[in-house]
Amino acid sequence: MTMKFAPIIDPAVRKPTPKPVRVDLRKVFGIGTGLWAVALIVALILTTLDHDFEPLVIMCSSGVIIGLLLLIWEFFDRWDYRRLGL
């Protein structure tokens, strides 16, 4: 049982923390925005066919707008990351 409490008692026994992994968020945000765009097209088609999907159109268009804003944010975040040389 002393092994479980050794890192708590003696911090020198702890394993070093791993470095954070840099993830390409362009793929994640791009796929998510694309799925929202497809859902928006489907909702618009259903709305033109006299179905009541106006709240769905608003939700899907909000998803597309948020996805585009996240892609813009990721562009500037990656630019700062490269500029700092990290």
N, C-alpha and C positions, 0 to 999 in steps of 0.2 A: 504494500500500500504506500510505501514511501515514494515509489516512482511516480505515482499520480500527483503527489503534492510537491515533488521536487521543483518543478518550474514556478510554483507559487512561492515557495520558501526561498529558493535561490534563482534569481532571474538569469544568471549566467548559464544555466542548464537549458534554457529555452532554445528552440530551434530558431534560426533567423527567418524573419518574415519574407515571403517571396515578393518580388517586384510585381506591380500591377501590369496586367496584360493590356496592350493597346489594341482596342477593337475597332474595326472599320465600320463606323456607324452609318456610312453612306448606304451600304447594302441593306442594313436593317430599316433605316428610315425610307429608303427607296422602295423596298418591297411593301412596307406598310402603307405608304402613300399610294402605291399602285393598286393595292387591294381596296383602299377607300375609293379610288377613282373608278374601279370596276363596279363597286357597290353603288356609287353615285350614278353611273350610266344605267344600271339596272333599275334603280329607283326612278330615274327620269323617264325611262321607257314605260314603267308601270304607271307613272303619273299621267303620261300622255294617253294611256289606255283607260282613263277615267277611274282609276283606283285612288284611294285616299292614302298616299304615301308621302305627303308633304313634310311631316316630321322626320321621316327617314331621309328625304332629300337634304334637309337642313343639317341633320347629323352627319351624313356622308360628306357634304361640302365642308363642314367644320373639320372633319378628319383630314380632308385633302389640304385645307389651309394650314392646319397645325403641322401636318407632315412636311409641307413646303417650308414653313418657318423653321422646323427642326433641321431640314437640309441646309438652310442658310446658316443657322447657328453652327452646325457641324463644319461647314466650310471655313468659317472664321476661327473656330476652335482648332481645327487642323492647321490653319495658317499660322496661328500663334504657336502651336506646338512645333512646327517646322522652323519658325523664326527664332525660337528659343534654343533650337538644336537639341531637343530632348529625344 
